[in-house]
Amino acid sequence: MNRQRQAELFLVITTMIAACGWIFSREAISGMPVFAFLGLRFLGAALVLLPFCRGQPIALAKLRQVLISGLWMALTLCLWIWSVSTTPSLGEGAFIMSLSMLFVPLVAWGMMGVRPARAYWECLPLAFIGLALLSLHTPIVFHPSQGWFLLTAFVQSISFCYTSRIARDVPLLPLTAVQLALTGLAGVLISLFFEHWTQPFTTTTALWLVASILIATSLRFGLQLQGQKYAAVASAAIIMVLEPLLTVIVAALWYSERLPLQKIIGGVLILVAQLWFRWRLVARLPSKR
């Protein structure tokens, strides 16, 4: 197997792990406070990553930007774990979260003055029709978790843009370790001030927590990094869109979640909008000779 095919396989495995990570998180928070889980998960992942950061110092001049990037990530994941804890449907939430990459061009326009490409305006109506079909019930009922996921997707797009702007000048592993550590610290602090342990910490919950740390965070990051390093841009863009679809499948298998046809159509429209946008952007890139 050549290097590019191996990288694509890594990315496919990454999306599968990401989908399973939703289940790991949902199972773990059923046995422990929500933000305690978030804090322990990401502090644990930061500690796993720390030995690999040796010899890659962050310049003092860039430290403030790195810390701000970490705070944006912390806010994103605090909103995400709260959304997961309140949603009746993980698959629906995964589709809404996937909109974050369609928010990125708008955020980049506001933050950096980069006008969105024509392809963005072509696919945006399709994405919003998909969101409407996914979110609205008959009779019309809007579940609060949908709003939380939508807010999380928007905040994630801000975090993505800010991190992308500074990542060129900062070693990737230390940047990620700081982001994970700040996210974990935020979770621990919120838990200490606002949460109470109302049930014993069981072996089962501990195993879900360990799986979240080692598999859904550390292993996923490592595979994604290797995959994005060698995979073709077009392949990587399309493969990473699979996460919400795989989350729906995993949730259906684990929780017997079933999305009605209206919501399935909405999710498919969101995926089509993303694929169209990414394909058009990739098509504009100069080919390698």
MARMARDREN-405593 format. One record per residue (C-alpha): x, y, z. Coordinates in pm, whole numbers, plus 50000, padded with zeros to 5 digits. Example, Ala and Ser with C-alpha at 12.3 -4.5 7.8 and 13.67 -1.06 7.14 Angstrom:
% MARMARDREN-405593
512304955050780513674989450714
% end
This chain:
% MARMARDREN-405593
500005000050000501505033649897501785062950135498775081949998496445051750023497695045450375497005081750466493465079250328492915047750534494095066550844491535093950774488725068750729489665052851062489785087951213486195095151110485105061351251486835068951582485265103651586481815088351540482465063351820483755092152033480215105952048479105072852202482055071952443481185106752566477465099852599478125067752795480725084053022478535113753116475705090253206477845079853505479635112053601479155149853588479355164353238482155189653290484135166553518484265142453226485335170152989488085181553224489505146953296489305136652931491225165852790493725169553073494445132553030494885136552655497215166352709499385145152941499515117252681500635142552418503155160752639506145136752593505935141452214506365179352251509985177652368512285199252160509415219552010509225251252221506625278352165508155312852117507295336452402505975362152153503405336852032502335324252376499455348952412497985338552077498355301852166496525307252495493685325852318493445297252070493195273052361490415293552521488405292952197488805255252184487795252452549484625272552484483825251152179484145218452366482315230552676479365239652451479695206552266479665184352574476675203352711474885198152377475675160952384474345158252738470995173952647470275160752298467785132652232469565124351903473345122251855472985118051479470985149851446473545168451656476425155451445474815168451127474255202751281477835203651412479155195951065477855230250956480845245851134482955242050820480325261350624480435289050883484215292150844484155313550524481745338350686483895340450999487065344050790485355372450600484635390350927487975382951097490415385250807488525402450526488695371550303485605372550082483905338350044484275321349708481355319349466480985282249544480125291249902477085311849804476015283749569475915257449843474725278750136470965277750053471155239850022472775237250364470125258850530467285239250368468955207950506469215223850851465535233250843464485197950748466775183451015465685206551295461965211551247459415185751353455755182051261454145198851447456945224651459459015219751774462535233151825464545213052078466985234352286469885210852210469615219951840470275256151933473225245852147474715225151864474225254051620475955278051861478755252651910479225249651533479545287551501482025290251790484005261151643484295280151315485775309951502488195286751682489155270751348489875304351183491875317751476493925286051512494565283951137495955319351144498545311751415499315275251335501795284551062504165300051316503725275751608504745238851638501595217851595502025193351883502705219252156499815240452023497475210852047498755201252393498065236652521494585236452367493765202852525495165213452863493185245952871490025227552768490595202453047491295229853299488105248153200486095216253246487615209353588486995244953711483375245053593482855211353758484395222454089482185253354112478895240953967478705202953974478185176754242478885139554224475525123354291476505087454205479515064654261482295064354003481955029053862484445007653673482265010153363482325048253370486095047553424486535025453117484455049052902486585077953027489825059552946488495050752600487645087552546491155098352648493215072052466491065063752164488655092352091491215119652163494865108252156494665080751892492255100751678494565130751681497605109951589495895092551297494355124751169497715142351177499375114350978496485112450736496345149550662500115150350619500165126850320496625124450180495555144349874493575175349965490515163849768490465129749934490945143850284488135169150237485655142850124486635116550382486335140550677482745148850576481815112850660481855118751038478185129051084476995100850858479015075251054477745090151381474175084251266475025047951184476845041951516474025058351715471485036951530473435005351615474175014551979471025032952087468605021251818468225057851717466155061951405465925094451213462675100351020462915104750644462625142650670465715144350894467665119950677466975141850373468065172450573471325155950676472035144650320471485180150191473985193350446476545167350335475945174849967476415212150033479735205350207480975181549939480055206249665481805234949842484975215249917485115199749571484835234049406487585247849627489885218349562489235220949188490665256349199493945245149354496935242249119497715205949039501035191249150503345180648872
% end
